[in-house]
Each structure stands twice: as C-alpha cells, then as structure tokens.
Amino acid sequence: MRIAVLASGQGTNLQALLDTVHGREAQIVAVAGDRPGAPAFDRARGAGIPTRAFPLGDFADRAARDAAIADWLVRQGAELVVLAGYMAILTPTFLGRFPDRIVNVHPSLLPAFPGLRAIEQAVDYGVRVFGVTVHLVVDDGGVDTGPVLLQGSLELPDADDPEAVHAALQPLEHELLPEAVRLLARGAVRRDPTRPRRLIIDR
C-alpha cells in the first residue's frame, strides 16, 4: 500500500513507520506538512521520500491549502494518509478525498480527552491510566471522533508531568501506528454492518 504521511514536528512516528513498514507492507511515497522547518522533513529526505510544505499563509484559506495538499498526495499515488503528529485540523475538502483512508494517532484513550493538549487534560483530570488510540479520521463534524482501530494503555498512578507522560506513551505510539498500517495494508479492517462506528479487524 502506498501511503503518505502528514507531520508538523519531530517526526518520531514517521521514523517508526520508516523503521518498520516502509518497504515491507507499505511504501511511504510522500511526506507533507504545514511547517517548512519541521524535523520530520529531514527524516523523510534522509530516506529519499519526496516532501513538500504547505504553510497556511501561502493560501487563501484552510480549504484551499487542504485541497492543494490532497492534489499533491494524489499525484504521488497515495492510497492511505497517516497523520503522524500533524497539528492542523483537516477540512471536509481533504477528508472527502480519502474516505476511510486517513489514520490518526492520538495520545489518549478516546473518547476521553479528544483534541489538543490531550495529555495535559488527562493529567489535570487526575487519571491513573493513560493511553494511545489509533483511529480513522472521518467527516462527522467532530475532532478525534472516528472509529477506533487500536488502543493501548499504561498505568501511571503518580503522573503529574505531561512531558514525562508523553515520553512514556511514545513507545506505544510507535508500536500501534505501524500495526494499524499493516492491518489496513492487508485489507484486514472493515466496518461492522450492524454498528457502523465499530471496526472489525480480521487478524
């Protein structure tokens, strides 16, 4: 499966994909993002993958920017889009181009703590179990509301530092995101016909 990755920052989840599924179950054919200086681009270029930045200021609005990203990814032959630390909310313009073919990794056990600052929300709430969710991104008007693919959790009963929690969760992200790509690449994921929000995974 030919996949594209959208990233805004360090690109550690991109690196996990490069180290595990790239050239095996999937081929990363493009890396795009909203921040031209993002270290994720250096990781992609080091692997010989085409990159392109789409800063919002270069476009009339978010919909125009997202249409340009989608056009470029389609030209690269992308079949699946993976959001790996991409910090911009995608518009319906983009989501409609890749129905059920956009995957996001989120640092909470959804549906708890969706949106930005998920770990900070969880720490402030005083939770004792933290986690990671990999889910499909769908155009349903919500944020982090798509069907869940995979989840993993850690007990951190004394957690009070969001940065430390994030560091503890990153190995889970790096495990679950590639596994989700593997499942999608081999056609092992389908919607439950009786409960459309639920995904059935054929392992």
Secondary structure, DSSP 8 states (H G I E B T S, - for coil): -EEEEE-SS--HHHHHHHHHTBTTTBEEEEEEES-TT-HHHHHHHHTT--EEE--GGGSSSHHHHHHHHHHHHHHTT-SEEEESS--S---HHHHTTSTT-EEEEESS-TTSS-STTHHHHHHHHT-SEEEEEEEE---SSSSS-S-EEEEEEEE-TT---HHHHHHHHHHHHHHHHHHHHHHHHTT-EEE-SSSTT-EEE--
